[in-house]
Amino acid sequence: MSFAERNLRLHQEAIQKQIGRKYGKLTVIKYDKSVNGNLCFICRCECGNEKSIQKSSFVSGSTKSCGCSHIERNTKHNLAYTRLYKVFRNMKTRCYNKNSKDYKNYGARGIAICDEWLQDFSVFYRWAYENGYDDKAPKLKCTIDRIDNNRGYCPQNCRWVDIATQNRNRRIRSKREAE
């Protein structure tokens, strides 16, 4: 048997060994192609999606699904692309991301989000709809407002108002602080 024939046989055996094997949520269905010497396989995810994935990615464990697990892990509620979730995400950024331009006016001043909202978006979601949030309202007609600007985001200190009301409810800042 020549070197090329032996290599081809080993290559085919490596492919056949993978068919039907399960890695995380992925089941290897068939060989797809070789890209720069890396074997790629069509894999079916438990969610039903099929995707071409490099063998080294699923064997090493760096890829465990078609991508659906990443979405599930980051959003248990399937509301990540809603307007209300954007409001929630922006609150978190202002309060906890030191790289945010608004952090100095929120997190650096001790403004935080109550634990019940921070740990579970669905609790914030329920509160929002029970307290006047309207996802059909024009963008600046329904904004979250802290009643006492020296306290954080919590059910007792927040309300939904239009931008004009929110602009009237600002803390008084010294000239030096405004710079």
KAVEN-V649273 format. One record per pair of residues at least 6 apart in sequence whose ideal C-beta (glycine too) atoms are under 7 Angstrom apart, sorted by sequence separation. I is the first residue (numbers start at 1). GAP is how many residues later the second one is. D is the distance in Angstrom with one decimal. If there is no record, write none. Layout:
# KAVEN-V649273
[[I;GAP;D] [I;GAP;D]]
This chain:
# KAVEN-V649273
[[34;6;6.9] [44;6;5.1] [45;6;6.9] [57;6;4.0] [74;6;6.8] [79;6;5.0] [94;6;5.9] [97;6;6.1] [117;6;5.8] [151;6;4.7] [21;7;5.1] [33;7;5.1] [43;7;6.9] [93;7;4.9] [116;7;5.1] [117;7;4.2] [146;7;6.4] [20;8;6.5] [32;8;4.4] [42;8;5.6] [43;8;6.0] [94;8;4.4] [134;8;5.0] [19;9;5.7] [32;9;5.6] [94;9;6.5] [98;9;7.0] [133;9;6.2] [148;9;5.7] [18;10;4.6] [31;10;5.8] [32;10;5.0] [42;10;5.6] [43;10;5.1] [53;10;5.6] [147;10;5.3] [19;11;6.5] [30;11;6.7] [95;11;5.0] [96;11;5.7] [146;11;5.4] [30;12;5.1] [40;12;5.0] [41;12;6.3] [94;12;4.0] [95;12;4.6] [146;12;5.9] [147;12;6.2] [28;13;4.9] [29;13;4.7] [40;13;6.6] [94;13;6.7] [145;13;6.7] [29;14;6.3] [40;14;5.4] [41;14;6.1] [144;14;5.8] [145;14;5.4] [28;15;5.5] [29;15;5.3] [43;15;6.6] [51;15;4.6] [15;16;4.7] [27;16;6.4] [38;16;4.9] [39;16;4.3] [95;16;5.7] [144;16;6.4] [145;16;4.7] [26;17;4.1] [27;17;5.1] [38;17;6.8] [49;17;4.1] [95;17;5.4] [38;18;6.1] [95;18;5.7] [142;18;5.3] [143;18;6.3] [26;19;5.7] [47;19;6.5] [49;19;6.8] [143;19;7.0] [25;20;5.2] [32;20;4.6] [45;20;5.2] [143;20;5.7] [145;20;6.7] [149;20;6.8] [25;21;4.2] [29;21;6.8] [45;21;3.8] [47;21;4.4] [92;21;6.5] [141;21;4.9] [145;21;4.7] [149;21;6.8] [150;21;6.9] [91;22;5.9] [140;22;6.5] [149;22;4.2] [18;23;5.9] [45;23;6.2] [140;23;4.0] [143;23;5.3] [15;24;6.8] [145;24;5.9] [14;25;7.0] [26;27;6.9] [132;27;7.0] [133;27;5.1] [127;28;5.4] [131;28;6.8] [132;28;4.1] [131;29;6.4] [26;32;5.6] [88;33;5.9] [23;35;4.1] [23;36;6.8] [85;36;6.8] [88;36;5.6] [117;36;6.7] [18;37;6.5] [26;38;6.8] [114;38;6.6] [25;39;6.0] [26;39;6.4] [113;39;6.2] [114;39;6.5] [24;40;2.9] [25;40;4.1] [112;40;4.4] [113;40;4.5] [114;40;3.8] [23;41;6.8] [24;41;5.9] [84;41;6.3] [111;41;5.0] [79;42;7.0] [25;44;6.3] [77;44;5.7] [84;44;5.8] [77;45;5.4] [79;46;6.8] [84;49;6.4] [84;51;6.3] [83;52;5.6] [87;57;5.8] [91;62;5.6]]
